[in-house]
Amino acid sequence: MSLVKASLQGLGVWDEIQVNPLEATVELHGQKQSVSHVSWNPPVTGTIYGVLLNYQGEYNELKGQFNEAPYKQPPKAPILYIKPANTLSGCNQPIPLPKREEELVVGAALAVVIGKTATRINADDAYEYIEGYTIANDVSIPHESYYRPAIKQKARDGFCPVGPWIVSQDDVTDPGQLETRVYINGELKQQNNTKNLIRSIPTLLEDVTEFMTLRKGDVLLVGVPDQPPRVKDGDEIRIEIDGIGVLVNRVVSEEKLAEGGHAS
């Protein structure tokens, strides 16, 4: 069992609770319960920053385009974007499928939670600035452009489930060797490992804080692996990251949500 930071829906308070990330269970009121049987608030409150093209496979798929207009060269710094507050939701909460859209792209990401103000830090000291880790689903509407902010495709309400909890930095032996798996309706659709990051977590923090301050509670998504699966109305998404836990959400059309539908 691990002691993690979490927020349970309806309580409005932060708690340290006992969980088993491997079994995806939590101990509440002396009883062991499955993650999927508990209502969770997102365990983070700060700004969420995403990073594009930080998995080697994704980079390789697109590198042929880097020498084309408008930039005509590969990116030299991290490509960042923001998932605004309206996108944030918790484990077991529905992901809205917008009207006139047939499918969404799943963006399984290890989320680094910042523990104290980080400005121009050195990679060797990066772990001193990390509170812990959680899981994020950087949901988006399918799109191809990497040269224009995809706000309409990535910043929709409910498009960034996070959780279910924050595992302390001290409880993660090597965040650069974490296996990530995505299951859609119980079927394995994607598998990758943070060892395939182009910029490791320490390097990423050094590069980002060279020009931008990260504050306590902010979240940095380290990247989304190549070949992300797509999902439709009614699909259940289960993202597992070894040592961190399991994030579960279901896609529900906006029409059903408006009628009082939910994720179950």
C-alpha positions as CSV (number, residue, x, y, z in Angstrom):
1,M,0.0,0.0,0.0
2,S,1.1,3.6,-0.7
3,L,0.0,6.8,1.0
4,V,-1.2,9.2,-1.7
5,K,-2.8,12.6,-2.0
6,A,-6.4,12.6,-3.3
7,S,-9.7,14.4,-3.2
8,L,-12.9,12.5,-3.0
9,Q,-16.0,13.9,-4.7
10,G,-18.6,15.4,-2.3
11,L,-16.1,16.0,0.5
12,G,-14.3,19.0,-1.0
13,V,-11.2,18.3,1.1
14,W,-7.7,16.9,0.4
15,D,-6.8,13.7,2.1
16,E,-3.9,11.3,2.4
17,I,-5.3,7.8,1.8
18,Q,-3.9,4.3,1.5
19,V,-4.0,2.9,-2.0
20,N,-2.6,0.0,-4.0
21,P,-1.5,1.4,-7.4
22,L,-0.8,-2.1,-8.8
23,E,-4.3,-3.5,-7.9
24,A,-6.0,-0.1,-8.5
25,T,-7.7,-0.2,-5.1
26,V,-8.2,2.3,-2.3
27,E,-8.8,1.8,1.4
28,L,-11.7,3.8,2.6
29,H,-13.4,3.4,6.0
30,G,-11.5,0.3,6.6
31,Q,-12.6,-1.4,3.4
32,K,-10.8,-2.0,0.2
33,Q,-12.6,-0.6,-2.9
34,S,-11.8,-0.5,-6.6
35,V,-10.8,2.8,-8.1
36,S,-13.8,2.5,-10.5
37,H,-16.3,2.4,-7.5
38,V,-15.2,5.7,-6.1
39,S,-16.1,9.3,-7.2
40,W,-12.9,11.4,-7.5
41,N,-12.2,15.0,-7.9
42,P,-9.0,15.8,-9.9
43,P,-6.1,15.8,-7.5
44,V,-4.5,18.9,-9.0
45,T,-5.5,22.6,-9.1
46,G,-2.6,24.4,-10.9
47,T,-2.1,25.2,-14.6
48,I,-1.7,22.1,-16.8
49,Y,1.0,22.3,-19.5
50,G,1.3,19.7,-22.3
51,V,4.3,18.9,-24.4
52,L,4.1,17.9,-28.1
53,L,6.5,15.6,-29.9
54,N,8.3,14.3,-26.8
55,Y,8.0,10.6,-27.5
56,Q,10.6,9.3,-30.0
57,G,8.0,7.3,-32.1
58,E,5.7,10.4,-32.5
59,Y,8.7,12.5,-33.5
60,N,9.9,9.9,-36.0
61,E,6.4,9.8,-37.6
62,L,6.5,13.6,-38.2
63,K,10.1,14.5,-38.7
64,G,9.7,14.4,-42.5
65,Q,7.5,17.4,-42.2
66,F,9.9,19.5,-40.1
67,N,11.8,20.8,-43.1
68,E,8.7,22.0,-44.8
69,A,7.0,25.5,-44.4
70,P,6.5,27.3,-42.2
71,Y,9.5,26.6,-40.0
72,K,11.7,24.5,-42.3
73,Q,13.7,23.0,-39.4
74,P,13.1,20.6,-36.5
75,P,11.9,22.2,-33.2
76,K,14.8,23.2,-31.0
77,A,12.8,23.7,-27.7
78,P,9.8,22.0,-26.1
79,I,6.6,22.7,-27.9
80,L,4.2,23.6,-25.1
81,Y,0.4,24.2,-24.8
82,I,-2.0,24.7,-22.0
83,K,-5.0,22.6,-21.0
84,P,-7.2,25.3,-19.3
85,A,-9.2,24.9,-16.1
86,N,-12.4,24.1,-18.0
87,T,-10.8,20.9,-19.4
88,L,-10.1,19.4,-15.9
89,S,-12.1,16.5,-14.6
90,G,-11.6,13.5,-12.3
91,C,-11.4,9.7,-12.6
92,N,-14.7,8.1,-13.4
93,Q,-16.1,11.4,-14.7
94,P,-17.6,11.4,-18.3
95,I,-15.6,12.8,-21.3
96,P,-18.1,14.8,-23.4
97,L,-18.2,13.9,-27.1
98,P,-19.1,17.2,-28.9
99,K,-22.0,17.4,-31.3
100,R,-21.2,16.5,-34.9
101,E,-18.0,14.7,-33.8
102,E,-17.8,10.9,-34.2
103,E,-14.6,10.2,-32.3
104,L,-11.9,11.6,-29.9
105,V,-8.2,10.9,-29.6
106,V,-6.9,9.5,-26.3
107,G,-3.8,11.2,-24.9
108,A,-2.3,9.0,-22.2
109,A,0.3,11.0,-20.3
110,L,2.4,10.8,-17.1
111,A,1.7,14.1,-15.2
112,V,4.5,15.6,-13.2
113,V,3.1,17.7,-10.3
114,I,5.4,20.6,-9.2
115,G,6.1,20.8,-5.5
116,K,7.7,24.3,-5.3
117,T,8.5,27.3,-7.5
118,A,10.9,26.3,-10.3
119,T,12.8,28.9,-12.2
120,R,15.9,28.2,-14.3
121,I,16.6,25.0,-12.5
122,N,19.3,22.5,-13.4
123,A,18.4,19.0,-14.6
124,D,20.5,17.5,-11.8
125,D,18.3,19.2,-9.2
126,A,14.9,18.6,-11.0
127,Y,13.6,15.9,-8.7
128,E,13.8,18.3,-5.7
129,Y,11.0,20.4,-7.4
130,I,8.6,17.5,-8.0
131,E,5.9,16.7,-5.5
132,G,4.8,13.6,-7.3
133,Y,3.1,12.0,-10.3
134,T,-0.4,11.3,-11.5
135,I,-2.1,10.2,-14.8
136,A,-3.7,12.5,-17.3
137,N,-5.8,11.9,-20.5
138,D,-5.0,14.8,-22.9
139,V,-8.2,14.3,-24.9
140,S,-8.5,16.0,-28.3
141,I,-10.7,16.1,-31.4
142,P,-8.7,14.6,-34.3
143,H,-6.6,17.2,-36.0
144,E,-3.3,17.3,-38.0
145,S,-1.8,20.8,-37.6
146,Y,1.1,21.2,-35.2
147,Y,1.8,24.7,-36.4
148,R,-1.3,26.4,-35.1
149,P,-2.8,26.3,-31.5
150,A,-5.4,23.6,-31.6
151,I,-7.6,25.3,-29.0
152,K,-10.9,24.3,-30.4
153,Q,-9.7,20.6,-30.6
154,K,-7.9,20.4,-27.2
155,A,-9.5,22.9,-24.9
156,R,-13.1,21.6,-24.7
157,D,-14.9,21.1,-21.4
158,G,-13.9,17.9,-19.7
159,F,-11.0,17.2,-22.1
160,C,-8.4,16.6,-19.4
161,P,-9.3,13.9,-16.9
162,V,-6.5,13.7,-14.2
163,G,-6.1,11.3,-11.3
164,P,-7.1,9.5,-9.4
165,W,-4.4,10.5,-7.0
166,I,-0.8,11.9,-6.6
167,V,1.9,9.4,-5.9
168,S,4.8,11.0,-4.0
169,Q,8.1,11.5,-5.8
170,D,9.8,9.4,-3.0
171,D,7.6,6.4,-3.9
172,V,8.5,6.3,-7.6
173,T,11.8,4.6,-8.1
174,D,12.5,5.7,-11.7
175,P,9.9,7.8,-13.5
176,G,12.0,7.4,-16.6
177,Q,11.2,3.7,-16.8
178,L,7.4,3.6,-16.4
179,E,5.2,1.5,-18.7
180,T,2.0,3.1,-19.9
181,R,-1.0,1.1,-21.2
182,V,-4.3,2.2,-22.7
183,Y,-7.3,-0.1,-22.8
184,I,-10.4,0.7,-24.7
185,N,-13.4,-1.4,-23.5
186,G,-10.9,-3.8,-21.9
187,E,-8.8,-4.3,-25.0
188,L,-5.1,-3.2,-25.0
189,K,-4.8,-0.5,-27.7
190,Q,-1.5,1.3,-26.8
191,Q,1.6,0.6,-24.9
192,N,4.8,2.6,-24.4
193,N,7.4,3.5,-21.8
194,T,8.8,6.8,-20.5
195,K,12.2,5.5,-21.4
196,N,11.2,6.6,-25.0
197,L,10.9,10.3,-24.1
198,I,13.2,12.5,-26.2
199,R,13.6,14.9,-23.3
200,S,13.7,13.1,-19.9
201,I,11.8,14.6,-17.1
202,P,14.8,16.4,-15.6
203,T,15.8,17.7,-19.0
204,L,12.3,18.8,-19.8
205,L,12.0,20.7,-16.5
206,E,15.4,22.4,-17.1
207,D,14.4,23.4,-20.7
208,V,10.9,24.6,-19.7
209,T,11.9,26.6,-16.6
210,E,14.7,28.3,-18.6
211,F,12.0,30.6,-20.0
212,M,9.0,30.0,-17.8
213,T,8.4,29.7,-14.0
214,L,6.5,26.7,-12.8
215,R,4.7,27.1,-9.4
216,K,3.7,24.7,-6.7
217,G,0.6,22.7,-7.9
218,D,1.3,23.2,-11.6
219,V,1.3,20.1,-13.8
220,L,3.6,19.2,-16.7
221,L,2.4,16.4,-19.0
222,V,5.6,14.8,-20.3
223,G,4.1,13.8,-23.7
224,V,1.7,11.5,-25.5
225,P,3.0,8.3,-27.1
226,D,2.7,7.8,-30.8
227,Q,-0.3,6.1,-32.4
228,P,-2.9,7.2,-29.8
229,P,-6.1,5.2,-29.9
230,R,-9.4,6.8,-30.9
231,V,-12.7,6.4,-29.1
232,K,-16.4,6.8,-29.7
233,D,-19.6,7.4,-27.7
234,G,-19.9,4.8,-24.9
235,D,-16.3,3.7,-25.0
236,E,-14.5,3.1,-21.6
237,I,-10.9,4.4,-21.5
238,R,-8.6,2.8,-18.9
239,I,-5.0,4.3,-18.7
240,E,-2.5,2.4,-16.5
241,I,0.9,3.7,-15.6
242,D,3.1,1.3,-13.5
243,G,3.6,2.5,-10.0
244,I,1.2,5.4,-10.4
245,G,-2.3,3.8,-10.8
246,V,-5.3,3.7,-13.1
247,L,-7.4,6.5,-14.7
248,V,-10.8,5.4,-15.9
249,N,-13.3,7.5,-17.9
250,R,-16.1,6.9,-20.3
251,V,-17.0,8.9,-23.4
252,V,-20.6,10.2,-23.3
253,S,-22.2,12.3,-26.1
254,E,-23.1,15.9,-25.1
255,E,-26.7,15.1,-26.0
256,K,-26.8,12.3,-23.5
257,L,-25.1,14.4,-20.8
258,A,-27.7,17.2,-21.4
259,E,-30.5,14.6,-20.9
260,G,-28.9,13.6,-17.6
261,G,-26.7,10.7,-18.8
262,H,-23.5,9.9,-17.1
263,A,-20.4,7.7,-17.3
264,S,-21.9,4.4,-15.9
